[in-house]
Amino acid sequence: MVTPSTVSGVMTRPVMTTRPDARLDEVARTLRQFHVSGLPVVDEIQRVVGVISEKDIARDLQLAAGVASPRGILDLLLESAPPGGEGILEVCRNRLHNARVRDAMTHPAITLREDAPISDVARLMREHSINRVPVVDSGGSLVGIVTREDLLAALGVRPHHEVRTRRPPPLVSRDERRSESDPFSDA
């Protein structure tokens, strides 16, 4: 397998995008529907003005609700209904509905030109802890995107969701094991 040497050889196109004035709840639904974790944000002439990711939305909701990152669903439930006050879940729902992408996006976006070497993508992803790099032309207009998955595929590495792992056997109680080993038992 020959590994492409430039960004143009690994980038994905066309690219799903959003606008700065889109509502956060619309973007969250799009991310979930298309199983992506972020989108480039473009202006009316397709210039990249930022990137919005699940992490950006979560950070914005944390700030809106005035809480530290919840460790799990129990934290959200336990803190979501203070007597006489608006709960965390309601604050977050309202924020998602009323806030715009421009309020939560990372900007300026870290971008690359399509003639940049692939090593630049890997370096930028590592240095900035990002999972996607929009690819732009000389005028800053979006022409593609390189995701972490694109980069791994170019290097011949299967994404983690495609790697099969050995599952442990299901947990079974002693009584269930006993009845399985002796089909004539009363258990």
C-alpha positions as CSV (number, residue, x, y, z in Angstrom):
1,M,0.0,0.0,0.0
2,V,1.3,3.4,-1.0
3,T,0.7,6.1,1.6
4,P,-0.3,9.5,0.2
5,S,2.2,12.2,1.0
6,T,-0.1,15.3,1.0
7,V,-3.3,16.3,2.6
8,S,-5.2,16.1,-0.8
9,G,-4.6,12.4,-0.9
10,V,-6.3,11.7,2.4
11,M,-8.9,14.4,2.9
12,T,-12.6,13.8,2.7
13,R,-14.9,15.8,0.4
14,P,-17.5,17.1,0.2
15,V,-17.6,18.3,3.8
16,M,-20.7,18.7,6.0
17,T,-20.6,22.2,7.5
18,T,-22.6,24.6,9.6
19,R,-22.9,28.4,9.9
20,P,-22.1,30.6,12.8
21,D,-25.8,31.5,13.3
22,A,-27.0,27.9,13.5
23,R,-28.6,26.9,16.8
24,L,-26.5,24.6,19.0
25,D,-29.4,22.0,19.3
26,E,-29.6,21.8,15.5
27,V,-25.8,21.1,15.3
28,A,-26.0,18.6,18.2
29,R,-28.7,16.7,16.3
30,T,-26.6,16.8,13.1
31,L,-23.6,15.4,14.9
32,R,-25.6,12.6,16.4
33,Q,-27.5,11.8,13.1
34,F,-24.3,11.6,11.0
35,H,-22.1,10.0,13.7
36,V,-19.5,12.8,13.6
37,S,-17.9,14.6,16.5
38,G,-17.4,18.0,14.9
39,L,-18.0,20.3,11.9
40,P,-16.2,23.2,10.2
41,V,-18.1,26.5,10.6
42,V,-18.1,28.5,7.3
43,D,-19.3,31.9,6.3
44,E,-21.5,32.7,3.3
45,I,-18.6,32.3,0.8
46,Q,-17.4,29.0,2.4
47,R,-14.4,30.5,4.3
48,V,-13.6,28.6,7.4
49,V,-14.3,30.8,10.5
50,G,-14.2,28.1,13.2
51,V,-14.9,24.5,14.2
52,I,-17.7,23.3,16.4
53,S,-17.3,19.9,18.2
54,E,-19.0,17.9,20.9
55,K,-16.3,19.0,23.3
56,D,-17.1,22.7,22.5
57,I,-20.8,22.2,23.1
58,A,-20.2,20.3,26.3
59,R,-17.9,23.1,27.5
60,D,-20.4,25.8,26.6
61,L,-23.2,23.9,28.5
62,Q,-20.9,23.5,31.6
63,L,-20.3,27.3,31.6
64,A,-24.0,28.0,31.1
65,A,-25.1,25.7,34.0
66,G,-22.3,26.9,36.2
67,V,-21.1,23.4,37.1
68,A,-18.0,21.3,36.9
69,S,-18.1,18.5,34.4
70,P,-20.6,15.9,35.6
71,R,-19.0,12.5,36.1
72,G,-22.1,10.7,34.9
73,I,-25.9,10.6,34.7
74,L,-26.3,10.4,38.5
75,D,-24.5,13.7,38.9
76,L,-26.9,15.3,36.4
77,L,-30.0,13.8,38.1
78,L,-28.9,14.6,41.6
79,E,-28.1,18.2,40.8
80,S,-30.9,18.7,38.2
81,A,-33.8,19.6,40.5
82,P,-32.9,22.1,43.3
83,P,-36.0,23.2,45.2
84,G,-37.5,26.3,43.7
85,G,-34.8,26.7,41.1
86,E,-34.1,25.8,37.5
87,G,-32.3,22.5,37.2
88,I,-29.1,21.8,35.3
89,L,-30.9,19.8,32.7
90,E,-33.4,22.7,32.0
91,V,-30.6,25.3,31.9
92,C,-28.7,23.1,29.4
93,R,-31.8,22.5,27.2
94,N,-32.5,26.2,27.1
95,R,-28.9,27.0,26.3
96,L,-28.9,24.4,23.4
97,H,-32.1,25.9,22.0
98,N,-31.0,29.6,22.3
99,A,-27.3,29.7,21.8
100,R,-25.6,29.9,18.4
101,V,-22.6,28.1,17.0
102,R,-20.6,31.3,17.1
103,D,-21.1,31.3,20.9
104,A,-19.4,27.9,21.4
105,M,-17.2,27.3,18.4
106,T,-13.4,27.2,18.5
107,H,-12.0,30.0,16.5
108,P,-9.9,30.7,14.6
109,A,-9.9,27.2,13.1
110,I,-6.6,25.4,12.6
111,T,-6.5,24.7,8.9
112,L,-4.1,23.3,6.3
113,R,-3.8,23.7,2.5
114,E,-4.3,20.6,0.4
115,D,-0.6,20.5,-0.7
116,A,0.6,20.3,2.9
117,P,2.4,17.1,3.9
118,I,0.4,14.5,5.9
119,S,2.9,14.8,8.7
120,D,1.6,18.4,9.3
121,V,-1.9,17.0,10.0
122,A,-0.6,14.5,12.5
123,R,1.5,17.2,14.2
124,L,-1.3,19.7,14.4
125,M,-3.7,17.0,15.8
126,R,-1.2,16.0,18.5
127,E,-0.1,19.6,19.4
128,H,-3.6,21.0,19.6
129,S,-5.5,17.9,20.8
130,I,-7.9,18.1,17.9
131,N,-9.6,15.4,15.8
132,R,-10.2,17.2,12.5
133,V,-8.4,19.7,10.4
134,P,-10.3,21.6,7.7
135,V,-8.5,21.9,4.4
136,V,-8.7,25.3,2.6
137,D,-7.6,26.8,-0.7
138,S,-5.5,29.9,-0.9
139,G,-8.5,32.2,-0.2
140,G,-9.4,30.3,3.0
141,S,-12.4,28.6,1.4
142,L,-13.1,25.0,2.5
143,V,-12.2,22.3,0.1
144,G,-12.0,19.2,2.3
145,I,-11.4,17.9,5.8
146,V,-8.9,15.4,7.4
147,T,-10.2,13.6,10.4
148,R,-8.3,11.4,12.8
149,E,-10.0,8.4,11.1
150,D,-8.8,9.6,7.6
151,L,-5.3,9.9,8.9
152,L,-5.3,6.4,10.4
153,A,-6.8,4.9,7.3
154,A,-4.0,6.5,5.2
155,L,-1.5,4.9,7.5
156,G,-3.2,1.5,7.2
157,V,-4.5,1.4,10.8
158,R,-8.1,0.3,11.3
159,P,-10.2,2.7,13.5
160,H,-10.8,1.5,17.0
161,H,-14.5,0.8,16.3
162,E,-13.5,-1.8,13.6
163,V,-11.1,-3.7,15.8
164,R,-12.8,-6.7,17.3
165,T,-12.0,-7.4,20.9
166,R,-12.6,-10.6,22.8
167,R,-15.6,-10.2,25.1
168,P,-15.5,-11.7,28.5
169,P,-18.1,-14.4,29.1
170,P,-21.4,-13.1,30.6
171,L,-21.7,-13.1,34.3
172,V,-23.7,-16.1,35.6
173,S,-24.8,-16.8,39.1
174,R,-23.7,-20.0,40.9
175,D,-27.3,-21.2,40.8
176,E,-27.4,-20.7,37.1
177,R,-24.1,-22.6,36.6
178,R,-25.4,-25.4,38.8
179,S,-28.6,-25.8,36.7
180,E,-26.6,-25.7,33.5
181,S,-24.3,-28.4,34.6
182,D,-27.2,-30.6,35.9
183,P,-30.2,-30.4,33.6
184,F,-32.2,-32.6,35.9
185,S,-31.8,-30.4,39.1
186,D,-34.7,-28.7,40.6
187,A,-33.0,-25.3,40.6
